[in-house]
């Protein structure tokens, strides 16, 4: 599914083996670090999130719902 997101979304971020990578789009390294720390502290080692063209976010099921707003806020603050 990540390939489809990379085609249609302006921002795609992937967490794999506790390493966060911006697959499409750009975010400051400090923001990526904060998101990575947040997810790793939750014990998550894999997952992805994306921002659609209309500004809405999507999250893989491995990212807990209680962290979604915090991640949105981190991205919006850049």
mmCIF file of the N, C-alpha and C atoms, coordinates in Angstrom:
data_MODEL
# 
_entry.id   MODEL 
# 
loop_
_atom_site.group_PDB 
_atom_site.id 
_atom_site.type_symbol 
_atom_site.label_atom_id 
_atom_site.label_alt_id 
_atom_site.label_comp_id 
_atom_site.label_asym_id 
_atom_site.label_entity_id 
_atom_site.label_seq_id 
_atom_site.pdbx_PDB_ins_code 
_atom_site.Cartn_x 
_atom_site.Cartn_y 
_atom_site.Cartn_z 
_atom_site.occupancy 
_atom_site.B_iso_or_equiv 
_atom_site.pdbx_formal_charge 
_atom_site.auth_seq_id 
_atom_site.auth_comp_id 
_atom_site.auth_asym_id 
_atom_site.auth_atom_id 
_atom_site.pdbx_PDB_model_num 
ATOM 1   N N  . UNK A 1 1  ? 0.808  -1.196 0.000  1.00 0.00 ? 1  UNK A N  1 
ATOM 2   C CA . UNK A 1 1  ? 0.000  0.000  0.000  1.00 0.00 ? 1  UNK A CA 1 
ATOM 3   C C  . UNK A 1 1  ? 0.852  1.260  0.000  1.00 0.00 ? 1  UNK A C  1 
ATOM 4   N N  . UNK A 1 2  ? 2.054  1.211  0.516  1.00 0.00 ? 2  UNK A N  1 
ATOM 5   C CA . UNK A 1 2  ? 2.894  2.405  0.578  1.00 0.00 ? 2  UNK A CA 1 
ATOM 6   C C  . UNK A 1 2  ? 3.161  2.974  -0.807 1.00 0.00 ? 2  UNK A C  1 
ATOM 7   N N  . UNK A 1 3  ? 3.227  2.122  -1.806 1.00 0.00 ? 3  UNK A N  1 
ATOM 8   C CA . UNK A 1 3  ? 3.470  2.620  -3.162 1.00 0.00 ? 3  UNK A CA 1 
ATOM 9   C C  . UNK A 1 3  ? 2.314  3.481  -3.632 1.00 0.00 ? 3  UNK A C  1 
ATOM 10  N N  . UNK A 1 4  ? 1.088  3.128  -3.270 1.00 0.00 ? 4  UNK A N  1 
ATOM 11  C CA . UNK A 1 4  ? -0.072 3.922  -3.676 1.00 0.00 ? 4  UNK A CA 1 
ATOM 12  C C  . UNK A 1 4  ? -0.056 5.282  -2.978 1.00 0.00 ? 4  UNK A C  1 
ATOM 13  N N  . UNK A 1 5  ? 0.306  5.288  -1.710 1.00 0.00 ? 5  UNK A N  1 
ATOM 14  C CA . UNK A 1 5  ? 0.383  6.541  -0.967 1.00 0.00 ? 5  UNK A CA 1 
ATOM 15  C C  . UNK A 1 5  ? 1.433  7.463  -1.564 1.00 0.00 ? 5  UNK A C  1 
ATOM 16  N N  . UNK A 1 6  ? 2.561  6.882  -1.972 1.00 0.00 ? 6  UNK A N  1 
ATOM 17  C CA . UNK A 1 6  ? 3.623  7.695  -2.549 1.00 0.00 ? 6  UNK A CA 1 
ATOM 18  C C  . UNK A 1 6  ? 3.182  8.345  -3.853 1.00 0.00 ? 6  UNK A C  1 
ATOM 19  N N  . UNK A 1 7  ? 2.236  7.746  -4.537 1.00 0.00 ? 7  UNK A N  1 
ATOM 20  C CA . UNK A 1 7  ? 1.731  8.334  -5.777 1.00 0.00 ? 7  UNK A CA 1 
ATOM 21  C C  . UNK A 1 7  ? 0.713  9.435  -5.522 1.00 0.00 ? 7  UNK A C  1 
ATOM 22  N N  . UNK A 1 8  ? -0.104 9.288  -4.505 1.00 0.00 ? 8  UNK A N  1 
ATOM 23  C CA . UNK A 1 8  ? -1.256 10.166 -4.344 1.00 0.00 ? 8  UNK A CA 1 
ATOM 24  C C  . UNK A 1 8  ? -1.151 11.208 -3.233 1.00 0.00 ? 8  UNK A C  1 
ATOM 25  N N  . UNK A 1 9  ? -0.226 11.062 -2.300 1.00 0.00 ? 9  UNK A N  1 
ATOM 26  C CA . UNK A 1 9  ? -0.157 11.951 -1.145 1.00 0.00 ? 9  UNK A CA 1 
ATOM 27  C C  . UNK A 1 9  ? 1.096  12.827 -1.179 1.00 0.00 ? 9  UNK A C  1 
ATOM 28  N N  . UNK A 1 10 ? 0.981  14.070 -0.703 1.00 0.00 ? 10 UNK A N  1 
ATOM 29  C CA . UNK A 1 10 ? 2.150  14.951 -0.689 1.00 0.00 ? 10 UNK A CA 1 
ATOM 30  C C  . UNK A 1 10 ? 3.161  14.635 0.413  1.00 0.00 ? 10 UNK A C  1 
ATOM 31  N N  . UNK A 1 11 ? 2.734  13.918 1.455  1.00 0.00 ? 11 UNK A N  1 
ATOM 32  C CA . UNK A 1 11 ? 3.637  13.582 2.558  1.00 0.00 ? 11 UNK A CA 1 
ATOM 33  C C  . UNK A 1 11 ? 3.408  12.133 2.982  1.00 0.00 ? 11 UNK A C  1 
ATOM 34  N N  . UNK A 1 12 ? 4.479  11.346 2.970  1.00 0.00 ? 12 UNK A N  1 
ATOM 35  C CA . UNK A 1 12 ? 4.421  9.948  3.411  1.00 0.00 ? 12 UNK A CA 1 
ATOM 36  C C  . UNK A 1 12 ? 5.638  9.702  4.305  1.00 0.00 ? 12 UNK A C  1 
ATOM 37  N N  . UNK A 1 13 ? 5.373  9.234  5.530  1.00 0.00 ? 13 UNK A N  1 
ATOM 38  C CA . UNK A 1 13 ? 6.434  8.955  6.492  1.00 0.00 ? 13 UNK A CA 1 
ATOM 39  C C  . UNK A 1 13 ? 6.333  7.488  6.891  1.00 0.00 ? 13 UNK A C  1 
ATOM 40  N N  . UNK A 1 14 ? 7.476  6.815  6.916  1.00 0.00 ? 14 UNK A N  1 
ATOM 41  C CA . UNK A 1 14 ? 7.502  5.392  7.237  1.00 0.00 ? 14 UNK A CA 1 
ATOM 42  C C  . UNK A 1 14 ? 8.446  5.136  8.405  1.00 0.00 ? 14 UNK A C  1 
ATOM 43  N N  . UNK A 1 15 ? 8.002  4.301  9.323  1.00 0.00 ? 15 UNK A N  1 
ATOM 44  C CA . UNK A 1 15 ? 8.829  3.836  10.433 1.00 0.00 ? 15 UNK A CA 1 
ATOM 45  C C  . UNK A 1 15 ? 9.125  2.371  10.191 1.00 0.00 ? 15 UNK A C  1 
ATOM 46  N N  . UNK A 1 16 ? 10.400 2.055  10.079 1.00 0.00 ? 16 UNK A N  1 
ATOM 47  C CA . UNK A 1 16 ? 10.808 0.670  9.850  1.00 0.00 ? 16 UNK A CA 1 
ATOM 48  C C  . UNK A 1 16 ? 12.028 0.394  10.712 1.00 0.00 ? 16 UNK A C  1 
ATOM 49  N N  . UNK A 1 17 ? 11.934 -0.625 11.539 1.00 0.00 ? 17 UNK A N  1 
ATOM 50  C CA . UNK A 1 17 ? 13.006 -0.965 12.486 1.00 0.00 ? 17 UNK A CA 1 
ATOM 51  C C  . UNK A 1 17 ? 13.417 0.245  13.323 1.00 0.00 ? 17 UNK A C  1 
ATOM 52  N N  . UNK A 1 18 ? 12.404 0.967  13.793 1.00 0.00 ? 18 UNK A N  1 
ATOM 53  C CA . UNK A 1 18 ? 12.596 2.140  14.652 1.00 0.00 ? 18 UNK A CA 1 
ATOM 54  C C  . UNK A 1 18 ? 13.321 3.294  13.980 1.00 0.00 ? 18 UNK A C  1 
ATOM 55  N N  . UNK A 1 19 ? 13.373 3.298  12.667 1.00 0.00 ? 19 UNK A N  1 
ATOM 56  C CA . UNK A 1 19 ? 13.984 4.403  11.925 1.00 0.00 ? 19 UNK A CA 1 
ATOM 57  C C  . UNK A 1 19 ? 12.900 5.075  11.101 1.00 0.00 ? 19 UNK A C  1 
ATOM 58  N N  . UNK A 1 20 ? 12.719 6.373  11.314 1.00 0.00 ? 20 UNK A N  1 
ATOM 59  C CA . UNK A 1 20 ? 11.692 7.132  10.621 1.00 0.00 ? 20 UNK A CA 1 
ATOM 60  C C  . UNK A 1 20 ? 12.276 7.755  9.363  1.00 0.00 ? 20 UNK A C  1 
ATOM 61  N N  . UNK A 1 21 ? 11.575 7.576  8.247  1.00 0.00 ? 21 UNK A N  1 
ATOM 62  C CA . UNK A 1 21 ? 12.037 8.089  6.964  1.00 0.00 ? 21 UNK A CA 1 
ATOM 63  C C  . UNK A 1 21 ? 10.888 8.810  6.274  1.00 0.00 ? 21 UNK A C  1 
ATOM 64  N N  . UNK A 1 22 ? 11.194 9.955  5.734  1.00 0.00 ? 22 UNK A N  1 
ATOM 65  C CA . UNK A 1 22 ? 10.224 10.696 4.941  1.00 0.00 ? 22 UNK A CA 1 
ATOM 66  C C  . UNK A 1 22 ? 10.305 10.149 3.516  1.00 0.00 ? 22 UNK A C  1 
ATOM 67  N N  . UNK A 1 23 ? 9.334  9.352  3.109  1.00 0.00 ? 23 UNK A N  1 
ATOM 68  C CA . UNK A 1 23 ? 9.345  8.717  1.787  1.00 0.00 ? 23 UNK A CA 1 
ATOM 69  C C  . UNK A 1 23 ? 8.912  9.673  0.690  1.00 0.00 ? 23 UNK A C  1 
ATOM 70  N N  . UNK A 1 24 ? 8.093  10.639 1.055  1.00 0.00 ? 24 UNK A N  1 
ATOM 71  C CA . UNK A 1 24 ? 7.671  11.647 0.089  1.00 0.00 ? 24 UNK A CA 1 
ATOM 72  C C  . UNK A 1 24 ? 7.383  12.926 0.853  1.00 0.00 ? 24 UNK A C  1 
ATOM 73  N N  . UNK A 1 25 ? 7.793  14.042 0.301  1.00 0.00 ? 25 UNK A N  1 
ATOM 74  C CA . UNK A 1 25 ? 7.618  15.320 0.972  1.00 0.00 ? 25 UNK A CA 1 
ATOM 75  C C  . UNK A 1 25 ? 8.811  15.628 1.856  1.00 0.00 ? 25 UNK A C  1 
ATOM 76  N N  . UNK A 1 26 ? 8.690  16.709 2.595  1.00 0.00 ? 26 UNK A N  1 
ATOM 77  C CA . UNK A 1 26 ? 9.795  17.133 3.463  1.00 0.00 ? 26 UNK A CA 1 
ATOM 78  C C  . UNK A 1 26 ? 9.284  17.596 4.806  1.00 0.00 ? 26 UNK A C  1 
ATOM 79  N N  . UNK A 1 27 ? 10.048 17.264 5.817  1.00 0.00 ? 27 UNK A N  1 
ATOM 80  C CA . UNK A 1 27 ? 9.840  17.760 7.171  1.00 0.00 ? 27 UNK A CA 1 
ATOM 81  C C  . UNK A 1 27 ? 11.206 18.043 7.764  1.00 0.00 ? 27 UNK A C  1 
ATOM 82  N N  . UNK A 1 28 ? 11.299 19.031 8.648  1.00 0.00 ? 28 UNK A N  1 
ATOM 83  C CA . UNK A 1 28 ? 12.584 19.278 9.312  1.00 0.00 ? 28 UNK A CA 1 
ATOM 84  C C  . UNK A 1 28 ? 13.021 18.050 10.102 1.00 0.00 ? 28 UNK A C  1 
ATOM 85  N N  . UNK A 1 29 ? 14.323 17.856 10.175 1.00 0.00 ? 29 UNK A N  1 
ATOM 86  C CA . UNK A 1 29 ? 14.854 16.692 10.891 1.00 0.00 ? 29 UNK A CA 1 
ATOM 87  C C  . UNK A 1 29 ? 14.442 16.702 12.361 1.00 0.00 ? 29 UNK A C  1 
ATOM 88  N N  . UNK A 1 30 ? 14.283 17.881 12.941 1.00 0.00 ? 30 UNK A N  1 
ATOM 89  C CA . UNK A 1 30 ? 13.861 17.953 14.346 1.00 0.00 ? 30 UNK A CA 1 
ATOM 90  C C  . UNK A 1 30 ? 12.440 17.409 14.522 1.00 0.00 ? 30 UNK A C  1 
ATOM 91  N N  . UNK A 1 31 ? 11.567 17.684 13.571 1.00 0.00 ? 31 UNK A N  1 
ATOM 92  C CA . UNK A 1 31 ? 10.196 17.166 13.633 1.00 0.00 ? 31 UNK A CA 1 
ATOM 93  C C  . UNK A 1 31 ? 10.188 15.657 13.451 1.00 0.00 ? 31 UNK A C  1 
ATOM 94  N N  . UNK A 1 32 ? 10.975 15.162 12.513 1.00 0.00 ? 32 UNK A N  1 
ATOM 95  C CA . UNK A 1 32 ? 11.079 13.717 12.312 1.00 0.00 ? 32 UNK A CA 1 
ATOM 96  C C  . UNK A 1 32 ? 11.599 13.031 13.571 1.00 0.00 ? 32 UNK A C  1 
ATOM 97  N N  . UNK A 1 33 ? 12.572 13.652 14.229 1.00 0.00 ? 33 UNK A N  1 
ATOM 98  C CA . UNK A 1 33 ? 13.132 13.101 15.458 1.00 0.00 ? 33 UNK A CA 1 
ATOM 99  C C  . UNK A 1 33 ? 12.068 13.033 16.564 1.00 0.00 ? 33 UNK A C  1 
ATOM 100 N N  . UNK A 1 34 ? 11.274 14.100 16.675 1.00 0.00 ? 34 UNK A N  1 
ATOM 101 C CA . UNK A 1 34 ? 10.229 14.125 17.705 1.00 0.00 ? 34 UNK A CA 1 
ATOM 102 C C  . UNK A 1 34 ? 9.182  13.044 17.455 1.00 0.00 ? 34 UNK A C  1 
ATOM 103 N N  . UNK A 1 35 ? 8.766  12.888 16.199 1.00 0.00 ? 35 UNK A N  1 
ATOM 104 C CA . UNK A 1 35 ? 7.788  11.852 15.859 1.00 0.00 ? 35 UNK A CA 1 
ATOM 105 C C  . UNK A 1 35 ? 8.384  10.472 16.126 1.00 0.00 ? 35 UNK A C  1 
ATOM 106 N N  . UNK A 1 36 ? 9.629  10.293 15.730 1.00 0.00 ? 36 UNK A N  1 
ATOM 107 C CA . UNK A 1 36 ? 10.301 9.015  15.945 1.00 0.00 ? 36 UNK A CA 1 
ATOM 108 C C  . UNK A 1 36 ? 10.377 8.685  17.428 1.00 0.00 ? 36 UNK A C  1 
ATOM 109 N N  . UNK A 1 37 ? 10.778 9.642  18.246 1.00 0.00 ? 37 UNK A N  1 
ATOM 110 C CA . UNK A 1 37 ? 10.864 9.427  19.693 1.00 0.00 ? 37 UNK A CA 1 
ATOM 111 C C  . UNK A 1 37 ? 9.497  9.063  20.266 1.00 0.00 ? 37 UNK A C  1 
ATOM 112 N N  . UNK A 1 38 ? 8.472  9.741  19.810 1.00 0.00 ? 38 UNK A N  1 
ATOM 113 C CA . UNK A 1 38 ? 7.116  9.480  20.275 1.00 0.00 ? 38 UNK A CA 1 
ATOM 114 C C  . UNK A 1 38 ? 6.693  8.043  19.971 1.00 0.00 ? 38 UNK A C  1 
ATOM 115 N N  . UNK A 1 39 ? 6.946  7.601  18.742 1.00 0.00 ? 39 UNK A N  1 
ATOM 116 C CA . UNK A 1 39 ? 6.535  6.255  18.331 1.00 0.00 ? 39 UNK A CA 1 
ATOM 117 C C  . UNK A 1 39 ? 7.385  5.167  18.990 1.00 0.00 ? 39 UNK A C  1 
ATOM 118 N N  . UNK A 1 40 ? 8.681  5.395  19.085 1.00 0.00 ? 40 UNK A N  1 
ATOM 119 C CA . UNK A 1 40 ? 9.560  4.398  19.702 1.00 0.00 ? 40 UNK A CA 1 
ATOM 120 C C  . UNK A 1 40 ? 9.250  4.274  21.197 1.00 0.00 ? 40 UNK A C  1 
ATOM 121 N N  . UNK A 1 41 ? 8.934  5.390  21.859 1.00 0.00 ? 41 UNK A N  1 
ATOM 122 C CA . UNK A 1 41 ? 8.553  5.338  23.272 1.00 0.00 ? 41 UNK A CA 1 
ATOM 123 C C  . UNK A 1 41 ? 7.280  4.517  23.480 1.00 0.00 ? 41 UNK A C  1 
ATOM 124 N N  . UNK A 1 42 ? 6.437  4.473  22.466 1.00 0.00 ? 42 UNK A N  1 
ATOM 125 C CA . UNK A 1 42 ? 5.208  3.661  22.518 1.00 0.00 ? 42 UNK A CA 1 
ATOM 126 C C  . UNK A 1 42 ? 5.504  2.185  22.233 1.00 0.00 ? 42 UNK A C  1 
ATOM 127 N N  . UNK A 1 43 ? 6.738  1.880  21.842 1.00 0.00 ? 43 UNK A N  1 
ATOM 128 C CA . UNK A 1 43 ? 7.099  0.502  21.531 1.00 0.00 ? 43 UNK A CA 1 
ATOM 129 C C  . UNK A 1 43 ? 6.786  0.095  20.102 1.00 0.00 ? 43 UNK A C  1 
ATOM 130 N N  . UNK A 1 44 ? 6.601  1.072  19.241 1.00 0.00 ? 44 UNK A N  1 
ATOM 131 C CA . UNK A 1 44 ? 6.257  0.802  17.845 1.00 0.00 ? 44 UNK A CA 1 
ATOM 132 C C  . UNK A 1 44 ? 7.540  0.748  17.028 1.00 0.00 ? 44 UNK A C  1 
ATOM 133 N N  . UNK A 1 45 ? 7.702  -0.288 16.229 1.00 0.00 ? 45 UNK A N  1 
ATOM 134 C CA . UNK A 1 45 ? 8.900  -0.397 15.397 1.00 0.00 ? 45 UNK A CA 1 
ATOM 135 C C  . UNK A 1 45 ? 8.587  -0.328 13.909 1.00 0.00 ? 45 UNK A C  1 
ATOM 136 N N  . UNK A 1 46 ? 7.301  -0.467 13.547 1.00 0.00 ? 46 UNK A N  1 
ATOM 137 C CA . UNK A 1 46 ? 6.905  -0.386 12.142 1.00 0.00 ? 46 UNK A CA 1 
ATOM 138 C C  . UNK A 1 46 ? 5.591  0.368  12.018 1.00 0.00 ? 46 UNK A C  1 
ATOM 139 N N  . UNK A 1 47 ? 5.445  1.074  10.919 1.00 0.00 ? 47 UNK A N  1 
ATOM 140 C CA . UNK A 1 47 ? 4.192  1.771  10.644 1.00 0.00 ? 47 UNK A CA 1 
ATOM 141 C C  . UNK A 1 47 ? 4.423  2.890  9.650  1.00 0.00 ? 47 UNK A C  1 
ATOM 142 N N  . UNK A 1 48 ? 3.350  3.531  9.277  1.00 0.00 ? 48 UNK A N  1 
ATOM 143 C CA . UNK A 1 48 ? 3.473  4.674  8.389  1.00 0.00 ? 48 UNK A CA 1 
ATOM 144 C C  . UNK A 1 48 ? 2.304  5.626  8.609  1.00 0.00 ? 48 UNK A C  1 
ATOM 145 N N  . UNK A 1 49 ? 2.532  6.853  8.203  1.00 0.00 ? 49 UNK A N  1 
ATOM 146 C CA . UNK A 1 49 ? 1.488  7.864  8.248  1.00 0.00 ? 49 UNK A CA 1 
ATOM 147 C C  . UNK A 1 49 ? 1.619  8.710  7.000  1.00 0.00 ? 49 UNK A C  1 
ATOM 148 N N  . UNK A 1 50 ? 0.529  9.326  6.634  1.00 0.00 ? 50 UNK A N  1 
ATOM 149 C CA . UNK A 1 50 ? 0.524  10.111 5.408  1.00 0.00 ? 50 UNK A CA 1 
ATOM 150 C C  . UNK A 1 50 ? -0.432 11.276 5.556  1.00 0.00 ? 50 UNK A C  1 
ATOM 151 N N  . UNK A 1 51 ? -0.187 12.308 4.763  1.00 0.00 ? 51 UNK A N  1 
ATOM 152 C CA . UNK A 1 51 ? -1.067 13.448 4.703  1.00 0.00 ? 51 UNK A CA 1 
ATOM 153 C C  . UNK A 1 51 ? -1.626 13.503 3.293  1.00 0.00 ? 51 UNK A C  1 
ATOM 154 N N  . UNK A 1 52 ? -2.927 13.564 3.200  1.00 0.00 ? 52 UNK A N  1 
ATOM 155 C CA . UNK A 1 52 ? -3.580 13.640 1.903  1.00 0.00 ? 52 UNK A CA 1 
ATOM 156 C C  . UNK A 1 52 ? -3.527 15.073 1.387  1.00 0.00 ? 52 UNK A C  1 
ATOM 157 N N  . UNK A 1 53 ? -3.849 15.262 0.135  1.00 0.00 ? 53 UNK A N  1 
ATOM 158 C CA . UNK A 1 53 ? -3.808 16.582 -0.482 1.00 0.00 ? 53 UNK A CA 1 
ATOM 159 C C  . UNK A 1 53 ? -4.711 17.601 0.192  1.00 0.00 ? 53 UNK A C  1 
ATOM 160 N N  . UNK A 1 54 ? -5.783 17.147 0.834  1.00 0.00 ? 54 UNK A N  1 
ATOM 161 C CA . UNK A 1 54 ? -6.705 18.062 1.508  1.00 0.00 ? 54 UNK A CA 1 
ATOM 162 C C  . UNK A 1 54 ? -6.285 18.357 2.951  1.00 0.00 ? 54 UNK A C  1 
ATOM 163 N N  . UNK A 1 55 ? -5.110 17.874 3.363  1.00 0.00 ? 55 UNK A N  1 
ATOM 164 C CA . UNK A 1 55 ? -4.592 18.141 4.702  1.00 0.00 ? 55 UNK A CA 1 
ATOM 165 C C  . UNK A 1 55 ? -4.990 17.123 5.751  1.00 0.00 ? 55 UNK A C  1 
ATOM 166 N N  . UNK A 1 56 ? -5.780 16.142 5.390  1.00 0.00 ? 56 UNK A N  1 
ATOM 167 C CA . UNK A 1 56 ? -6.174 15.098 6.337  1.00 0.00 ? 56 UNK A CA 1 
ATOM 168 C C  . UNK A 1 56 ? -5.060 14.065 6.461  1.00 0.00 ? 56 UNK A C  1 
ATOM 169 N N  . UNK A 1 57 ? -4.942 13.503 7.652  1.00 0.00 ? 57 UNK A N  1 
ATOM 170 C CA . UNK A 1 57 ? -3.901 12.522 7.925  1.00 0.00 ? 57 UNK A CA 1 
ATOM 171 C C  . UNK A 1 57 ? -4.478 11.118 7.966  1.00 0.00 ? 57 UNK A C  1 
ATOM 172 N N  . UNK A 1 58 ? -3.647 10.161 7.605  1.00 0.00 ? 58 UNK A N  1 
ATOM 173 C CA . UNK A 1 58 ? -3.971 8.751  7.741  1.00 0.00 ? 58 UNK A CA 1 
ATOM 174 C C  . UNK A 1 58 ? -2.835 8.087  8.499  1.00 0.00 ? 58 UNK A C  1 
ATOM 175 N N  . UNK A 1 59 ? -3.180 7.072  9.271  1.00 0.00 ? 59 UNK A N  1 
ATOM 176 C CA . UNK A 1 59 ? -2.204 6.375  10.101 1.00 0.00 ? 59 UNK A CA 1 
ATOM 177 C C  . UNK A 1 59 ? -2.385 4.874  9.933  1.00 0.00 ? 59 UNK A C  1 
ATOM 178 N N  . UNK A 1 60 ? -1.280 4.148  9.912  1.00 0.00 ? 60 UNK A N  1 
ATOM 179 C CA . UNK A 1 60 ? -1.384 2.689  9.900  1.00 0.00 ? 60 UNK A CA 1 
ATOM 180 C C  . UNK A 1 60 ? -1.938 2.246  11.246 1.00 0.00 ? 60 UNK A C  1 
ATOM 181 N N  . UNK A 1 61 ? -2.466 1.042  11.266 1.00 0.00 ? 61 UNK A N  1 
ATOM 182 C CA . UNK A 1 61 ? -3.106 0.537  12.489 1.00 0.00 ? 61 UNK A CA 1 
ATOM 183 C C  . UNK A 1 61 ? -2.118 0.334  13.638 1.00 0.00 ? 61 UNK A C  1 
ATOM 184 N N  . UNK A 1 62 ? -0.831 0.283  13.349 1.00 0.00 ? 62 UNK A N  1 
ATOM 185 C CA . UNK A 1 62 ? 0.160  0.092  14.409 1.00 0.00 ? 62 UNK A CA 1 
ATOM 186 C C  . UNK A 1 62 ? 0.402  1.360  15.229 1.00 0.00 ? 62 UNK A C  1 
ATOM 187 N N  . UNK A 1 63 ? -0.056 2.498  14.738 1.00 0.00 ? 63 UNK A N  1 
ATOM 188 C CA . UNK A 1 63 ? 0.116  3.762  15.470 1.00 0.00 ? 63 UNK A CA 1 
ATOM 189 C C  . UNK A 1 63 ? -1.131 3.985  16.327 1.00 0.00 ? 63 UNK A C  1 
ATOM 190 N N  . UNK A 1 64 ? -0.971 4.056  17.650 1.00 0.00 ? 64 UNK A N  1 
ATOM 191 C CA . UNK A 1 64 ? -2.128 4.173  18.543 1.00 0.00 ? 64 UNK A CA 1 
ATOM 192 C C  . UNK A 1 64 ? -2.931 5.452  18.302 1.00 0.00 ? 64 UNK A C  1 
ATOM 193 N N  . UNK A 1 65 ? -4.236 5.325  18.392 1.00 0.00 ? 65 UNK A N  1 
ATOM 194 C CA . UNK A 1 65 ? -5.124 6.460  18.139 1.00 0.00 ? 65 UNK A CA 1 
ATOM 195 C C  . UNK A 1 65 ? -4.852 7.631  19.083 1.00 0.00 ? 65 UNK A C  1 
ATOM 196 N N  . UNK A 1 66 ? -4.432 7.345  20.307 1.00 0.00 ? 66 UNK A N  1 
ATOM 197 C CA . UNK A 1 66 ? -4.211 8.433  21.255 1.00 0.00 ? 66 UNK A CA 1 
ATOM 198 C C  . UNK A 1 66 ? -2.977 9.273  20.898 1.00 0.00 ? 66 UNK A C  1 
ATOM 199 N N  . UNK A 1 67 ? -2.190 8.853  19.918 1.00 0.00 ? 67 UNK A N  1 
ATOM 200 C CA . UNK A 1 67 ? -1.027 9.635  19.486 1.00 0.00 ? 67 UNK A CA 1 
ATOM 201 C C  . UNK A 1 67 ? -1.287 10.395 18.178 1.00 0.00 ? 67 UNK A C  1 
ATOM 202 N N  . UNK A 1 68 ? -2.394 10.139 17.521 1.00 0.00 ? 68 UNK A N  1 
ATOM 203 C CA . UNK A 1 68 ? -2.660 10.770 16.229 1.00 0.00 ? 68 UNK A CA 1 
ATOM 204 C C  . UNK A 1 68 ? -2.652 12.291 16.295 1.00 0.00 ? 68 UNK A C  1 
ATOM 205 N N  . UNK A 1 69 ? -3.375 12.875 17.260 1.00 0.00 ? 69 UNK A N  1 
ATOM 206 C CA . UNK A 1 69 ? -3.445 14.331 17.338 1.00 0.00 ? 69 UNK A CA 1 
ATOM 207 C C  . UNK A 1 69 ? -2.084 14.938 17.660 1.00 0.00 ? 69 UNK A C  1 
ATOM 208 N N  . UNK A 1 70 ? -1.351 14.294 18.508 1.00 0.00 ? 70 UNK A N  1 
ATOM 209 C CA . UNK A 1 70 ? -0.016 14.818 18.854 1.00 0.00 ? 70 UNK A CA 1 
ATOM 210 C C  . UNK A 1 70 ? 0.889  14.862 17.617 1.00 0.00 ? 70 UNK A C  1 
ATOM 211 N N  . UNK A 1 71 ? 0.826  13.824 16.794 1.00 0.00 ? 71 UNK A N  1 
ATOM 212 C CA . UNK A 1 71 ? 1.624  13.789 15.563 1.00 0.00 ? 71 UNK A CA 1 
ATOM 213 C C  . UNK A 1 71 ? 1.139  14.855 14.597 1.00 0.00 ? 71 UNK A C  1 
ATOM 214 N N  . UNK A 1 72 ? -0.183 15.018 14.468 1.00 0.00 ? 72 UNK A N  1 
ATOM 215 C CA . UNK A 1 72 ? -0.718 16.080 13.597 1.00 0.00 ? 72 UNK A CA 1 
ATOM 216 C C  . UNK A 1 72 ? -0.182 17.449 14.026 1.00 0.00 ? 72 UNK A C  1 
ATOM 217 N N  . UNK A 1 73 ? -0.179 17.671 15.337 1.00 0.00 ? 73 UNK A N  1 
ATOM 218 C CA . UNK A 1 73 ? 0.302  18.953 15.864 1.00 0.00 ? 73 UNK A CA 1 
ATOM 219 C C  . UNK A 1 73 ? 1.786  19.157 15.559 1.00 0.00 ? 73 UNK A C  1 
ATOM 220 N N  . UNK A 1 74 ? 2.574  18.111 15.676 1.00 0.00 ? 74 UNK A N  1 
ATOM 221 C CA . UNK A 1 74 ? 4.006  18.222 15.369 1.00 0.00 ? 74 UNK A CA 1 
ATOM 222 C C  . UNK A 1 74 ? 4.229  18.593 13.898 1.00 0.00 ? 74 UNK A C  1 
ATOM 223 N N  . UNK A 1 75 ? 3.489  17.955 13.010 1.00 0.00 ? 75 UNK A N  1 
ATOM 224 C CA . UNK A 1 75 ? 3.637  18.247 11.589 1.00 0.00 ? 75 UNK A CA 1 
ATOM 225 C C  . UNK A 1 75 ? 3.131  19.651 11.279 1.00 0.00 ? 75 UNK A C  1 
ATOM 226 N N  . UNK A 1 76 ? 2.023  20.047 11.863 1.00 0.00 ? 76 UNK A N  1 
ATOM 227 C CA . UNK A 1 76 ? 1.449  21.366 11.602 1.00 0.00 ? 76 UNK A CA 1 
ATOM 228 C C  . UNK A 1 76 ? 2.318  22.500 12.126 1.00 0.00 ? 76 UNK A C  1 
ATOM 229 N N  . UNK A 1 77 ? 3.129  22.221 13.130 1.00 0.00 ? 77 UNK A N  1 
ATOM 230 C CA . UNK A 1 77 ? 3.957  23.280 13.729 1.00 0.00 ? 77 UNK A CA 1 
ATOM 231 C C  . UNK A 1 77 ? 5.201  23.591 12.899 1.00 0.00 ? 77 UNK A C  1 
ATOM 232 N N  . UNK A 1 78 ? 5.404  22.852 11.788 1.00 0.00 ? 78 UNK A N  1 
ATOM 233 C CA . UNK A 1 78 ? 6.590  23.107 10.959 1.00 0.00 ? 78 UNK A CA 1 
ATOM 234 C C  . UNK A 1 78 ? 6.331  24.152 9.915  1.00 0.00 ? 78 UNK A C  1 
# 
